[in-house]
Amino acid sequence: MEKSNKTMEHLSYGIANPKELLSKLKHDAEKLDAAPHPYDVFNFIITAAVLSEWIQKFYLSENSPQPFSEPTKKRKSWLIPDLSIKWIADLSCVPNPDNGVKRHIENVLSICAHTANASKHFHWRDKNSINTISQDPPIRDWYDYFFTSTDPDLYLDFQGENYGLQQIKGIILQFYSGLIEYLEDLN
């Protein structure tokens, strides 16, 4: 007997592939303003985290010339295409572009994954990567003073680096748009 491997392409409520889920993410992002409703933050973060899983499964990106995959027990960092830094055309959302755009992409992907996982399990299991989430930006030193936005926003301290929700939104939308376009062109 053949085992059935149902996917969202076979059983769907209208969102069947990563491009369609990216459209939902963009819709969720439109609702994120300076004082977002918690439901809107939840929807955006969960969708962003799920999109990485969908991309990995839909495109089988580990076979592409520059693959995309989440960290593993052996490899502690995200595997993202080197050309992904070119997809972040609007650098205003990057806290310190000179400190490595790729690193900021990986941090934002991790923020979404850890937050979605905590939302699913109710407990944070991120090995203290996310230290605070607050309405006020955590300014602890001169680096924070110069590279942390002070605009009204929701802020996360991820491994000592501060990200506002608007920055997370800007980085994640540009990254996923570029990644999906890149993977679509390969297929």
Rosetta constraint file for C-alpha pairs under 8 A:
AtomPair CA 6 CA 10 HARMONIC 5.93 0.50
AtomPair CA 6 CA 11 HARMONIC 6.97 0.50
AtomPair CA 7 CA 11 HARMONIC 6.40 0.50
AtomPair CA 8 CA 12 HARMONIC 5.06 0.50
AtomPair CA 8 CA 15 HARMONIC 7.36 0.50
AtomPair CA 8 CA 16 HARMONIC 4.94 0.50
AtomPair CA 8 CA 17 HARMONIC 7.11 0.50
AtomPair CA 9 CA 16 HARMONIC 4.77 0.50
AtomPair CA 9 CA 17 HARMONIC 6.82 0.50
AtomPair CA 10 CA 16 HARMONIC 7.96 0.50
AtomPair CA 12 CA 16 HARMONIC 5.87 0.50
AtomPair CA 15 CA 20 HARMONIC 5.50 0.50
AtomPair CA 15 CA 21 HARMONIC 6.09 0.50
AtomPair CA 16 CA 20 HARMONIC 6.56 0.50
AtomPair CA 16 CA 21 HARMONIC 7.56 0.50
AtomPair CA 17 CA 21 HARMONIC 6.33 0.50
AtomPair CA 17 CA 54 HARMONIC 7.33 0.50
AtomPair CA 17 CA 58 HARMONIC 7.18 0.50
AtomPair CA 18 CA 22 HARMONIC 5.96 0.50
AtomPair CA 18 CA 51 HARMONIC 6.39 0.50
AtomPair CA 18 CA 54 HARMONIC 5.98 0.50
AtomPair CA 18 CA 55 HARMONIC 5.85 0.50
AtomPair CA 18 CA 58 HARMONIC 7.32 0.50
AtomPair CA 18 CA 180 HARMONIC 7.44 0.50
AtomPair CA 19 CA 23 HARMONIC 6.44 0.50
AtomPair CA 19 CA 180 HARMONIC 6.92 0.50
AtomPair CA 20 CA 24 HARMONIC 6.53 0.50
AtomPair CA 21 CA 25 HARMONIC 6.22 0.50
AtomPair CA 21 CA 47 HARMONIC 7.48 0.50
AtomPair CA 21 CA 51 HARMONIC 6.60 0.50
AtomPair CA 22 CA 26 HARMONIC 6.20 0.50
AtomPair CA 22 CA 51 HARMONIC 7.17 0.50
AtomPair CA 22 CA 176 HARMONIC 7.34 0.50
AtomPair CA 22 CA 177 HARMONIC 7.43 0.50
AtomPair CA 23 CA 27 HARMONIC 6.24 0.50
AtomPair CA 24 CA 28 HARMONIC 6.13 0.50
AtomPair CA 24 CA 47 HARMONIC 7.73 0.50
AtomPair CA 25 CA 29 HARMONIC 6.04 0.50
AtomPair CA 25 CA 44 HARMONIC 6.09 0.50
AtomPair CA 25 CA 47 HARMONIC 6.02 0.50
AtomPair CA 25 CA 48 HARMONIC 6.59 0.50
AtomPair CA 25 CA 173 HARMONIC 7.82 0.50
AtomPair CA 26 CA 30 HARMONIC 6.39 0.50
AtomPair CA 26 CA 173 HARMONIC 7.10 0.50
AtomPair CA 27 CA 31 HARMONIC 7.24 0.50
AtomPair CA 28 CA 32 HARMONIC 7.23 0.50
AtomPair CA 28 CA 40 HARMONIC 6.53 0.50
AtomPair CA 28 CA 43 HARMONIC 6.55 0.50
AtomPair CA 28 CA 44 HARMONIC 5.30 0.50
AtomPair CA 29 CA 44 HARMONIC 6.26 0.50
AtomPair CA 29 CA 169 HARMONIC 6.65 0.50
AtomPair CA 31 CA 36 HARMONIC 7.05 0.50
AtomPair CA 31 CA 40 HARMONIC 6.38 0.50
AtomPair CA 32 CA 36 HARMONIC 5.10 0.50
AtomPair CA 32 CA 37 HARMONIC 7.72 0.50
AtomPair CA 32 CA 40 HARMONIC 6.61 0.50
AtomPair CA 32 CA 41 HARMONIC 6.88 0.50
AtomPair CA 32 CA 165 HARMONIC 7.97 0.50
AtomPair CA 32 CA 166 HARMONIC 7.56 0.50
AtomPair CA 33 CA 153 HARMONIC 7.65 0.50
AtomPair CA 33 CA 166 HARMONIC 7.73 0.50
AtomPair CA 34 CA 151 HARMONIC 7.96 0.50
AtomPair CA 34 CA 152 HARMONIC 5.33 0.50
AtomPair CA 34 CA 153 HARMONIC 4.74 0.50
AtomPair CA 34 CA 154 HARMONIC 7.47 0.50
AtomPair CA 34 CA 166 HARMONIC 8.00 0.50
AtomPair CA 35 CA 152 HARMONIC 7.37 0.50
AtomPair CA 35 CA 153 HARMONIC 6.35 0.50
AtomPair CA 35 CA 154 HARMONIC 7.49 0.50
AtomPair CA 36 CA 40 HARMONIC 6.52 0.50
AtomPair CA 36 CA 41 HARMONIC 6.64 0.50
AtomPair CA 37 CA 41 HARMONIC 6.58 0.50
AtomPair CA 38 CA 42 HARMONIC 6.08 0.50
AtomPair CA 39 CA 43 HARMONIC 6.11 0.50
AtomPair CA 40 CA 44 HARMONIC 6.15 0.50
AtomPair CA 41 CA 45 HARMONIC 6.11 0.50
AtomPair CA 42 CA 46 HARMONIC 6.00 0.50
AtomPair CA 43 CA 47 HARMONIC 5.96 0.50
AtomPair CA 44 CA 48 HARMONIC 6.06 0.50
AtomPair CA 45 CA 49 HARMONIC 6.22 0.50
AtomPair CA 45 CA 112 HARMONIC 5.34 0.50
AtomPair CA 45 CA 113 HARMONIC 7.99 0.50
AtomPair CA 45 CA 115 HARMONIC 7.10 0.50
AtomPair CA 45 CA 116 HARMONIC 6.31 0.50
AtomPair CA 46 CA 50 HARMONIC 6.08 0.50
AtomPair CA 46 CA 112 HARMONIC 7.05 0.50
AtomPair CA 46 CA 113 HARMONIC 7.94 0.50
AtomPair CA 46 CA 115 HARMONIC 7.84 0.50
AtomPair CA 46 CA 116 HARMONIC 5.12 0.50
AtomPair CA 47 CA 51 HARMONIC 5.95 0.50
AtomPair CA 48 CA 52 HARMONIC 6.82 0.50
AtomPair CA 48 CA 109 HARMONIC 7.98 0.50
AtomPair CA 48 CA 112 HARMONIC 6.33 0.50
AtomPair CA 48 CA 113 HARMONIC 7.99 0.50
AtomPair CA 48 CA 172 HARMONIC 7.51 0.50
AtomPair CA 49 CA 53 HARMONIC 7.07 0.50
AtomPair CA 49 CA 109 HARMONIC 7.29 0.50
AtomPair CA 49 CA 112 HARMONIC 5.28 0.50
AtomPair CA 49 CA 113 HARMONIC 5.01 0.50
AtomPair CA 49 CA 116 HARMONIC 6.35 0.50
AtomPair CA 50 CA 54 HARMONIC 6.26 0.50
AtomPair CA 51 CA 55 HARMONIC 6.03 0.50
AtomPair CA 52 CA 56 HARMONIC 6.28 0.50
AtomPair CA 52 CA 69 HARMONIC 7.76 0.50
AtomPair CA 52 CA 70 HARMONIC 7.80 0.50
AtomPair CA 53 CA 57 HARMONIC 6.28 0.50
AtomPair CA 54 CA 58 HARMONIC 5.70 0.50
AtomPair CA 55 CA 59 HARMONIC 5.78 0.50
AtomPair CA 55 CA 60 HARMONIC 7.56 0.50
AtomPair CA 55 CA 61 HARMONIC 7.39 0.50
AtomPair CA 55 CA 180 HARMONIC 7.65 0.50
AtomPair CA 56 CA 60 HARMONIC 5.42 0.50
AtomPair CA 56 CA 61 HARMONIC 5.51 0.50
AtomPair CA 56 CA 62 HARMONIC 7.47 0.50
AtomPair CA 56 CA 68 HARMONIC 6.70 0.50
AtomPair CA 56 CA 69 HARMONIC 6.26 0.50
AtomPair CA 57 CA 61 HARMONIC 7.52 0.50
AtomPair CA 59 CA 183 HARMONIC 6.86 0.50
AtomPair CA 60 CA 64 HARMONIC 7.62 0.50
AtomPair CA 61 CA 66 HARMONIC 7.90 0.50
AtomPair CA 61 CA 67 HARMONIC 4.98 0.50
AtomPair CA 61 CA 68 HARMONIC 5.66 0.50
AtomPair CA 61 CA 69 HARMONIC 7.47 0.50
AtomPair CA 61 CA 183 HARMONIC 7.51 0.50
AtomPair CA 62 CA 66 HARMONIC 7.77 0.50
AtomPair CA 62 CA 67 HARMONIC 4.66 0.50
AtomPair CA 62 CA 68 HARMONIC 6.30 0.50
AtomPair CA 62 CA 69 HARMONIC 7.03 0.50
AtomPair CA 63 CA 67 HARMONIC 6.54 0.50
AtomPair CA 64 CA 183 HARMONIC 7.89 0.50
AtomPair CA 64 CA 186 HARMONIC 7.52 0.50
AtomPair CA 66 CA 80 HARMONIC 7.10 0.50
AtomPair CA 66 CA 81 HARMONIC 4.80 0.50
AtomPair CA 66 CA 82 HARMONIC 7.22 0.50
AtomPair CA 67 CA 79 HARMONIC 6.60 0.50
AtomPair CA 67 CA 80 HARMONIC 6.19 0.50
AtomPair CA 67 CA 81 HARMONIC 6.02 0.50
AtomPair CA 68 CA 78 HARMONIC 7.51 0.50
AtomPair CA 68 CA 79 HARMONIC 5.12 0.50
AtomPair CA 68 CA 80 HARMONIC 4.64 0.50
AtomPair CA 68 CA 81 HARMONIC 6.46 0.50
AtomPair CA 69 CA 78 HARMONIC 6.04 0.50
AtomPair CA 69 CA 79 HARMONIC 5.09 0.50
AtomPair CA 69 CA 80 HARMONIC 6.77 0.50
AtomPair CA 70 CA 77 HARMONIC 7.18 0.50
AtomPair CA 70 CA 78 HARMONIC 4.81 0.50
AtomPair CA 70 CA 79 HARMONIC 6.34 0.50
AtomPair CA 71 CA 75 HARMONIC 5.63 0.50
AtomPair CA 71 CA 76 HARMONIC 4.97 0.50
AtomPair CA 71 CA 77 HARMONIC 4.80 0.50
AtomPair CA 71 CA 78 HARMONIC 4.81 0.50
AtomPair CA 71 CA 79 HARMONIC 7.10 0.50
AtomPair CA 72 CA 76 HARMONIC 5.77 0.50
AtomPair CA 72 CA 77 HARMONIC 7.56 0.50
AtomPair CA 77 CA 106 HARMONIC 7.39 0.50
AtomPair CA 78 CA 106 HARMONIC 5.96 0.50
AtomPair CA 80 CA 84 HARMONIC 7.00 0.50
AtomPair CA 80 CA 106 HARMONIC 8.00 0.50
AtomPair CA 82 CA 102 HARMONIC 7.87 0.50
AtomPair CA 83 CA 87 HARMONIC 7.36 0.50
AtomPair CA 84 CA 88 HARMONIC 7.24 0.50
AtomPair CA 84 CA 102 HARMONIC 7.09 0.50
AtomPair CA 84 CA 175 HARMONIC 6.71 0.50
AtomPair CA 84 CA 178 HARMONIC 7.13 0.50
AtomPair CA 84 CA 179 HARMONIC 7.18 0.50
AtomPair CA 85 CA 101 HARMONIC 5.87 0.50
AtomPair CA 85 CA 102 HARMONIC 5.76 0.50
AtomPair CA 87 CA 174 HARMONIC 6.05 0.50
AtomPair CA 87 CA 175 HARMONIC 5.85 0.50
AtomPair CA 87 CA 177 HARMONIC 7.88 0.50
AtomPair CA 87 CA 178 HARMONIC 5.27 0.50
AtomPair CA 87 CA 179 HARMONIC 7.94 0.50
AtomPair CA 88 CA 101 HARMONIC 7.92 0.50
AtomPair CA 88 CA 171 HARMONIC 6.69 0.50
AtomPair CA 88 CA 174 HARMONIC 5.56 0.50
AtomPair CA 88 CA 175 HARMONIC 6.36 0.50
AtomPair CA 89 CA 174 HARMONIC 7.63 0.50
AtomPair CA 90 CA 170 HARMONIC 7.98 0.50
AtomPair CA 91 CA 97 HARMONIC 6.84 0.50
AtomPair CA 93 CA 166 HARMONIC 7.16 0.50
AtomPair CA 93 CA 167 HARMONIC 4.39 0.50
AtomPair CA 93 CA 168 HARMONIC 7.43 0.50
AtomPair CA 93 CA 170 HARMONIC 5.57 0.50
AtomPair CA 93 CA 171 HARMONIC 6.33 0.50
AtomPair CA 94 CA 101 HARMONIC 7.13 0.50
AtomPair CA 94 CA 104 HARMONIC 7.02 0.50
AtomPair CA 94 CA 167 HARMONIC 6.35 0.50
AtomPair CA 94 CA 171 HARMONIC 7.00 0.50
AtomPair CA 95 CA 147 HARMONIC 5.42 0.50
AtomPair CA 95 CA 148 HARMONIC 6.28 0.50
AtomPair CA 95 CA 149 HARMONIC 7.49 0.50
AtomPair CA 95 CA 162 HARMONIC 7.72 0.50
AtomPair CA 95 CA 163 HARMONIC 7.14 0.50
AtomPair CA 95 CA 167 HARMONIC 7.63 0.50
AtomPair CA 96 CA 100 HARMONIC 7.50 0.50
AtomPair CA 96 CA 101 HARMONIC 7.90 0.50
AtomPair CA 96 CA 147 HARMONIC 6.01 0.50
AtomPair CA 97 CA 101 HARMONIC 5.33 0.50
AtomPair CA 99 CA 103 HARMONIC 7.84 0.50
AtomPair CA 100 CA 104 HARMONIC 6.67 0.50
AtomPair CA 101 CA 105 HARMONIC 6.31 0.50
AtomPair CA 102 CA 106 HARMONIC 6.28 0.50
AtomPair CA 103 CA 107 HARMONIC 6.12 0.50
AtomPair CA 104 CA 108 HARMONIC 6.12 0.50
AtomPair CA 104 CA 171 HARMONIC 8.00 0.50
AtomPair CA 105 CA 109 HARMONIC 6.20 0.50
AtomPair CA 105 CA 171 HARMONIC 6.52 0.50
AtomPair CA 105 CA 172 HARMONIC 7.20 0.50
AtomPair CA 105 CA 175 HARMONIC 7.31 0.50
AtomPair CA 106 CA 110 HARMONIC 6.14 0.50
AtomPair CA 107 CA 111 HARMONIC 6.10 0.50
AtomPair CA 107 CA 158 HARMONIC 7.32 0.50
AtomPair CA 108 CA 112 HARMONIC 6.29 0.50
AtomPair CA 108 CA 168 HARMONIC 5.92 0.50
AtomPair CA 108 CA 171 HARMONIC 7.32 0.50
AtomPair CA 108 CA 172 HARMONIC 6.86 0.50
AtomPair CA 109 CA 113 HARMONIC 6.19 0.50
AtomPair CA 109 CA 172 HARMONIC 7.30 0.50
AtomPair CA 110 CA 114 HARMONIC 5.88 0.50
AtomPair CA 111 CA 115 HARMONIC 5.94 0.50
AtomPair CA 111 CA 130 HARMONIC 7.35 0.50
AtomPair CA 111 CA 158 HARMONIC 7.08 0.50
AtomPair CA 112 CA 116 HARMONIC 5.93 0.50
AtomPair CA 113 CA 117 HARMONIC 6.05 0.50
AtomPair CA 114 CA 118 HARMONIC 6.12 0.50
AtomPair CA 114 CA 124 HARMONIC 7.41 0.50
AtomPair CA 114 CA 125 HARMONIC 7.41 0.50
AtomPair CA 114 CA 126 HARMONIC 5.87 0.50
AtomPair CA 115 CA 119 HARMONIC 6.04 0.50
AtomPair CA 115 CA 124 HARMONIC 7.66 0.50
AtomPair CA 116 CA 120 HARMONIC 6.12 0.50
AtomPair CA 117 CA 121 HARMONIC 6.11 0.50
AtomPair CA 117 CA 122 HARMONIC 7.97 0.50
AtomPair CA 117 CA 124 HARMONIC 7.46 0.50
AtomPair CA 117 CA 125 HARMONIC 7.76 0.50
AtomPair CA 118 CA 122 HARMONIC 5.10 0.50
AtomPair CA 118 CA 123 HARMONIC 4.99 0.50
AtomPair CA 118 CA 124 HARMONIC 4.72 0.50
AtomPair CA 118 CA 125 HARMONIC 6.77 0.50
AtomPair CA 119 CA 123 HARMONIC 7.38 0.50
AtomPair CA 126 CA 130 HARMONIC 7.03 0.50
AtomPair CA 128 CA 159 HARMONIC 7.77 0.50
AtomPair CA 129 CA 158 HARMONIC 5.42 0.50
AtomPair CA 129 CA 159 HARMONIC 4.96 0.50
AtomPair CA 130 CA 156 HARMONIC 6.90 0.50
AtomPair CA 130 CA 157 HARMONIC 5.69 0.50
AtomPair CA 130 CA 158 HARMONIC 4.50 0.50
AtomPair CA 130 CA 159 HARMONIC 6.31 0.50
AtomPair CA 131 CA 156 HARMONIC 7.45 0.50
AtomPair CA 131 CA 157 HARMONIC 5.42 0.50
AtomPair CA 131 CA 158 HARMONIC 6.23 0.50
AtomPair CA 131 CA 159 HARMONIC 7.12 0.50
AtomPair CA 131 CA 160 HARMONIC 7.76 0.50
AtomPair CA 132 CA 155 HARMONIC 7.84 0.50
AtomPair CA 132 CA 156 HARMONIC 5.61 0.50
AtomPair CA 132 CA 157 HARMONIC 5.22 0.50
AtomPair CA 132 CA 158 HARMONIC 7.77 0.50
AtomPair CA 133 CA 154 HARMONIC 7.07 0.50
AtomPair CA 133 CA 155 HARMONIC 5.51 0.50
AtomPair CA 133 CA 156 HARMONIC 4.49 0.50
AtomPair CA 133 CA 157 HARMONIC 6.60 0.50
AtomPair CA 134 CA 154 HARMONIC 5.80 0.50
AtomPair CA 134 CA 155 HARMONIC 5.27 0.50
AtomPair CA 134 CA 156 HARMONIC 6.64 0.50
AtomPair CA 135 CA 152 HARMONIC 7.34 0.50
AtomPair CA 135 CA 153 HARMONIC 6.04 0.50
AtomPair CA 135 CA 154 HARMONIC 4.71 0.50
AtomPair CA 135 CA 155 HARMONIC 5.95 0.50
AtomPair CA 136 CA 150 HARMONIC 7.66 0.50
AtomPair CA 136 CA 152 HARMONIC 7.61 0.50
AtomPair CA 136 CA 153 HARMONIC 7.44 0.50
AtomPair CA 136 CA 154 HARMONIC 7.10 0.50
AtomPair CA 136 CA 155 HARMONIC 6.52 0.50
AtomPair CA 137 CA 148 HARMONIC 6.97 0.50
AtomPair CA 137 CA 149 HARMONIC 7.21 0.50
AtomPair CA 137 CA 150 HARMONIC 6.25 0.50
AtomPair CA 137 CA 154 HARMONIC 7.87 0.50
AtomPair CA 137 CA 155 HARMONIC 5.58 0.50
AtomPair CA 137 CA 156 HARMONIC 7.81 0.50
AtomPair CA 137 CA 162 HARMONIC 7.15 0.50
AtomPair CA 137 CA 164 HARMONIC 7.67 0.50
AtomPair CA 138 CA 144 HARMONIC 7.54 0.50
AtomPair CA 138 CA 155 HARMONIC 7.71 0.50
AtomPair CA 138 CA 157 HARMONIC 7.22 0.50
AtomPair CA 138 CA 162 HARMONIC 7.02 0.50
AtomPair CA 139 CA 144 HARMONIC 5.12 0.50
AtomPair CA 139 CA 145 HARMONIC 5.81 0.50
AtomPair CA 139 CA 148 HARMONIC 7.39 0.50
AtomPair CA 140 CA 144 HARMONIC 6.20 0.50
AtomPair CA 140 CA 145 HARMONIC 7.55 0.50
AtomPair CA 141 CA 145 HARMONIC 6.23 0.50
AtomPair CA 142 CA 146 HARMONIC 6.27 0.50
AtomPair CA 143 CA 147 HARMONIC 5.97 0.50
AtomPair CA 143 CA 148 HARMONIC 7.99 0.50
AtomPair CA 144 CA 148 HARMONIC 5.19 0.50
AtomPair CA 144 CA 161 HARMONIC 7.84 0.50
AtomPair CA 144 CA 162 HARMONIC 7.38 0.50
AtomPair CA 148 CA 162 HARMONIC 6.09 0.50
AtomPair CA 148 CA 163 HARMONIC 7.27 0.50
AtomPair CA 149 CA 163 HARMONIC 7.95 0.50
AtomPair CA 149 CA 164 HARMONIC 7.09 0.50
AtomPair CA 153 CA 164 HARMONIC 5.93 0.50
AtomPair CA 153 CA 165 HARMONIC 6.29 0.50
AtomPair CA 153 CA 166 HARMONIC 7.05 0.50
AtomPair CA 154 CA 164 HARMONIC 5.57 0.50
AtomPair CA 154 CA 165 HARMONIC 5.43 0.50
AtomPair CA 155 CA 162 HARMONIC 6.72 0.50
AtomPair CA 155 CA 163 HARMONIC 5.59 0.50
AtomPair CA 155 CA 164 HARMONIC 4.30 0.50
AtomPair CA 155 CA 165 HARMONIC 6.14 0.50
AtomPair CA 156 CA 162 HARMONIC 5.72 0.50
AtomPair CA 156 CA 163 HARMONIC 5.33 0.50
AtomPair CA 156 CA 164 HARMONIC 6.33 0.50
AtomPair CA 156 CA 165 HARMONIC 7.72 0.50
AtomPair CA 157 CA 161 HARMONIC 5.47 0.50
AtomPair CA 157 CA 162 HARMONIC 4.56 0.50
AtomPair CA 157 CA 163 HARMONIC 6.46 0.50
AtomPair CA 158 CA 162 HARMONIC 6.28 0.50
AtomPair CA 158 CA 163 HARMONIC 7.48 0.50
AtomPair CA 163 CA 167 HARMONIC 6.11 0.50
AtomPair CA 163 CA 168 HARMONIC 6.51 0.50
AtomPair CA 164 CA 168 HARMONIC 6.32 0.50
AtomPair CA 165 CA 169 HARMONIC 6.02 0.50
AtomPair CA 166 CA 170 HARMONIC 6.11 0.50
AtomPair CA 167 CA 171 HARMONIC 6.13 0.50
AtomPair CA 168 CA 172 HARMONIC 5.94 0.50
AtomPair CA 169 CA 173 HARMONIC 5.98 0.50
AtomPair CA 170 CA 174 HARMONIC 6.28 0.50
AtomPair CA 171 CA 175 HARMONIC 6.01 0.50
AtomPair CA 172 CA 176 HARMONIC 6.01 0.50
AtomPair CA 173 CA 177 HARMONIC 6.00 0.50
AtomPair CA 174 CA 178 HARMONIC 6.17 0.50
AtomPair CA 175 CA 179 HARMONIC 6.01 0.50
AtomPair CA 176 CA 180 HARMONIC 5.94 0.50
AtomPair CA 177 CA 181 HARMONIC 6.21 0.50
AtomPair CA 178 CA 182 HARMONIC 6.03 0.50
AtomPair CA 179 CA 183 HARMONIC 6.11 0.50
AtomPair CA 180 CA 184 HARMONIC 5.90 0.50
AtomPair CA 181 CA 185 HARMONIC 6.20 0.50
AtomPair CA 182 CA 186 HARMONIC 6.55 0.50
AtomPair CA 183 CA 187 HARMONIC 6.56 0.50
